[in-house]
């Protein structure tokens, strides 16, 4: 921010949109926060085929053929997608609790478990799975996948996520309810918004040792994917924010107008 102190009318481009964070965009004095989000490949925002491989922006390579064919075989809104991004490494105990929860839930799932030592980590996450054969009776474990492509698939019914900002927006644009499983930094704030402000998901609760137990994970899955009052409320909010996010991204929408105004201003 100090770099911008001498600017007469500093503008900061941020990946959000007015309907989502109106107060936050207008809360910082002396800086013009310009929302240009949600930054999602346009093919995933149109009513046409969203599975356009040419627009992928994946951090790691993945072979989508197998998991997309697997998703194609599942009913609408039935699959639990689990991913904690490219950085977080869970403890062995936490991985085991997630695995046991997925087995107990008996729902089809797609779980991203990285199989490489990324960033100097001492342990490979895949080595922590002690019940892989049992897991694969219900779901599919992959080392990586194209996240927006997966979230856009009609079989998706829930996203278990660390709630990084990109994942938060991607779940919103694609209309997938969230089971929020924050790890660090801004994720706690994002989860607070998801559960208490936007209402498009629920947060897991950890025990005294900081571990989210299998029964708690299953409880949250049942909440957001069920048809009781809470589940229906979450689904209603999911559809609301999906519509607002896509409206902001349309030609002539919030993002389009702000980007054009910014380009005109600096040209």
C-alpha positions in Angstrom: 0.0 0.0 0.0 2.9 2.4 0.7 3.9 2.2 -3.0 0.5 3.7 -3.9 0.6 6.5 -1.3 1.9 9.1 -3.8 -0.7 8.2 -6.5 -3.5 10.8 -6.9 -6.2 8.2 -7.7 -4.8 4.7 -7.1 -6.8 1.8 -8.3 -6.5 -1.8 -7.1 -8.0 -4.6 -9.2 -9.5 -7.3 -7.0 -11.1 -10.7 -7.8 -14.5 -10.1 -6.4 -17.8 -8.4 -7.4 -20.0 -5.8 -5.9 -23.0 -7.9 -5.0 -20.7 -10.2 -3.1 -18.6 -7.7 -1.2 -20.1 -4.3 -1.6 -19.2 -3.0 1.9 -15.6 -4.3 1.7 -15.0 -2.7 -1.7 -16.1 0.6 -0.3 -14.5 0.4 3.1 -10.9 1.3 2.3 -10.3 5.0 2.2 -7.9 6.7 -0.3 -7.9 3.6 -2.6 -10.3 2.8 -5.4 -10.9 -1.0 -5.1 -12.1 -2.2 -8.5 -13.8 -5.5 -8.6 -13.1 -7.5 -11.8 -14.4 -10.9 -10.6 -15.2 -13.6 -10.6 -12.2 -14.5 -12.7 -13.4 -17.8 -14.2 -12.8 -19.0 -17.9 -15.7 -17.7 -19.9 -16.5 -21.2 -21.3 -17.6 -22.2 -17.8 -19.9 -19.3 -17.5 -21.9 -19.8 -20.7 -24.8 -22.1 -21.4 -22.7 -23.9 -24.0 -20.3 -26.8 -23.4 -18.3 -25.8 -20.3 -15.8 -28.6 -20.7 -13.5 -26.7 -23.0 -10.0 -28.2 -22.4 -8.3 -25.3 -24.2 -9.0 -22.9 -21.4 -7.6 -24.9 -18.5 -5.3 -23.1 -16.1 -4.3 -26.1 -13.9 -1.2 -25.9 -11.7 -0.4 -29.5 -12.3 -1.0 -31.8 -15.2 -3.9 -34.2 -15.0 -5.6 -36.7 -17.3 -9.2 -35.8 -17.2 -10.5 -38.6 -19.3 -10.8 -41.2 -16.5 -12.4 -39.0 -13.8 -14.7 -37.2 -16.2 -16.0 -40.5 -17.5 -16.5 -41.6 -13.9 -18.4 -38.4 -13.1 -20.5 -39.0 -16.2 -21.7 -42.3 -14.7 -23.0 -40.7 -11.5 -26.5 -39.2 -10.8 -27.1 -35.5 -10.7 -25.9 -33.7 -7.6 -24.6 -36.9 -6.0 -20.8 -36.6 -5.9 -18.8 -35.2 -3.1 -15.6 -33.5 -4.4 -12.8 -33.2 -1.9 -9.7 -31.0 -2.4 -7.5 -28.9 -0.2 -5.6 -27.1 -3.0 -2.0 -27.2 -4.0 -0.3 -26.2 -0.7 -2.0 -27.6 2.4 -0.7 -30.9 3.7 -3.0 -32.6 6.2 -1.8 -34.7 9.1 -2.0 -38.5 8.8 -4.8 -38.6 11.4 -6.8 -36.0 9.6 -6.4 -37.8 6.2 -7.6 -41.0 7.9 -10.7 -39.3 9.4 -11.6 -37.9 6.0 -11.2 -41.3 4.4 -13.3 -43.0 7.0 -16.0 -40.3 6.7 -16.2 -40.8 2.9 -16.6 -44.5 3.4 -19.3 -44.0 6.1 -21.2 -41.5 4.0 -21.6 -44.1 1.3 -21.8 -41.3 -1.3 -19.8 -41.3 -4.5 -16.7 -39.0 -4.2 -13.8 -37.6 -6.1 -10.9 -36.9 -3.8 -7.7 -35.1 -4.8 -4.7 -36.6 -2.9 -1.4 -35.2 -4.2 1.1 -37.9 -4.9 4.3 -35.8 -5.1 6.6 -34.1 -2.7 5.5 -30.5 -3.5 7.4 -27.7 -2.0 9.8 -29.7 0.1 7.2 -31.6 2.2 8.6 -34.6 4.1 5.7 -36.9 3.5 3.7 -37.8 0.4 0.0 -37.5 1.1 -0.9 -40.6 -0.9 1.1 -42.8 1.5 -1.2 -41.8 4.4 -4.2 -43.7 3.0 -4.6 -46.9 4.9 -8.0 -47.9 3.4 -7.6 -47.2 -0.2 -9.2 -50.4 -1.5 -12.2 -49.8 0.7 -12.3 -46.2 -0.5 -12.3 -47.1 -4.1 -15.5 -49.1 -3.7 -17.4 -45.8 -3.3 -15.3 -43.2 -5.1 -12.2 -42.2 -7.0 -8.9 -40.9 -5.7 -6.8 -38.8 -8.1 -3.5 -36.9 -7.8 -4.9 -33.7 -9.4 -7.8 -32.6 -11.5 -9.2 -29.6 -13.4 -11.2 -28.1 -10.5 -13.6 -25.7 -12.4 -14.2 -28.5 -14.9 -15.1 -30.9 -12.1 -17.2 -28.3 -10.2 -19.1 -27.6 -13.4 -20.1 -31.2 -13.8 -23.8 -31.9 -13.2 -23.0 -34.8 -10.9 -21.4 -32.6 -8.3 -23.4 -32.2 -5.1 -20.9 -30.9 -2.6 -17.4 -29.4 -2.3 -15.3 -30.2 0.7 -12.7 -27.4 0.6 -10.1 -25.4 2.5 -11.9 -22.3 1.2 -9.0 -20.5 -0.5 -10.4 -17.5 -2.3 -10.2 -19.1 -5.8 -12.0 -22.2 -4.6 -14.6 -20.1 -2.9 -15.4 -18.2 -6.0 -15.3 -21.3 -8.2 -17.8 -23.1 -6.0 -20.0 -20.0 -6.1 -20.0 -19.6 -9.9 -20.6 -23.3 -10.5 -23.4 -23.5 -7.9 -21.9 -26.2 -5.6 -22.7 -26.2 -1.8 -19.6 -26.1 0.4 -18.4 -28.0 3.4 -15.8 -25.6 4.7 -12.6 -27.0 6.1 -10.2 -24.0 6.6 -6.5 -24.5 7.2 -4.9 -21.0 7.6 -4.5 -17.3 6.5 -7.6 -15.8 4.9 -9.5 -19.1 4.9 -11.1 -18.6 8.3 -12.5 -15.2 7.1 -13.8 -16.8 3.9 -15.5 -19.5 5.9 -17.1 -17.0 8.2 -18.6 -15.3 5.1 -19.7 -18.7 3.5 -21.5 -19.9 6.6 -22.8 -16.7 8.3 -23.2 -14.1 5.5 -23.6 -15.8 2.1 -25.1 -19.0 3.5 -23.9 -21.3 0.7 -22.2 -23.8 3.0 -21.4 -25.1 6.5 -18.2 -25.2 8.5 -16.8 -28.3 10.2 -15.9 -28.2 13.9 -12.6 -29.6 15.1 -12.0 -31.5 18.4 -9.7 -30.3 21.1 -6.7 -31.7 19.2 -7.6 -29.8 16.1 -8.8 -32.8 14.2 -12.1 -32.9 12.4 -13.6 -36.3 13.2 -15.3 -38.6 10.7 -18.8 -38.2 12.3 -18.5 -34.4 12.1 -17.6 -34.6 8.4 -20.5 -37.0 7.7 -22.8 -34.6 9.6 -21.9 -31.7 7.4 -22.2 -33.7 4.2 -25.6 -34.8 5.2 -26.6 -31.2 6.1 -25.7 -29.6 2.7 -26.7 -32.6 0.6 -29.9 -33.4 2.4 -33.4 -32.3 1.9 -34.2 -31.0 5.3 -34.6 -27.3 6.2 -30.9 -26.5 6.4 -30.0 -28.3 3.2 -32.8 -26.6 1.3 -31.7 -23.2 2.7 -28.1 -23.8 1.6 -29.2 -24.9 -1.9 -31.4 -21.8 -2.2 -28.5 -19.5 -1.4 -26.2 -21.4 -3.7 -28.5 -20.8 -6.6 -28.8 -17.1 -5.6 -25.1 -16.5 -5.6 -24.6 -18.6 -8.8 -27.0 -16.3 -10.6 -25.4 -13.1 -9.2 -21.8 -14.3 -10.0 -22.7 -15.2 -13.6 -24.6 -11.9 -14.0 -21.5 -10.0 -12.9 -19.4 -11.9 -15.5 -21.7 -11.4 -18.5 -20.9 -9.0 -21.3 -22.1 -5.7 -20.1 -22.0 -6.8 -16.5 -20.1 -5.6 -13.5 -16.8 -7.2 -14.4 -17.0 -6.1 -18.1 -17.8 -2.5 -17.2 -15.1 -2.2 -14.6 -12.4 -3.6 -16.9 -13.4 -1.4 -19.8 -13.4 1.7 -17.5 -10.0 0.8 -16.1 -8.5 0.3 -19.6 -10.0 3.6 -20.8 -8.6 5.3 -17.7 -5.0 4.1 -18.1 -4.9 4.3 -21.9 
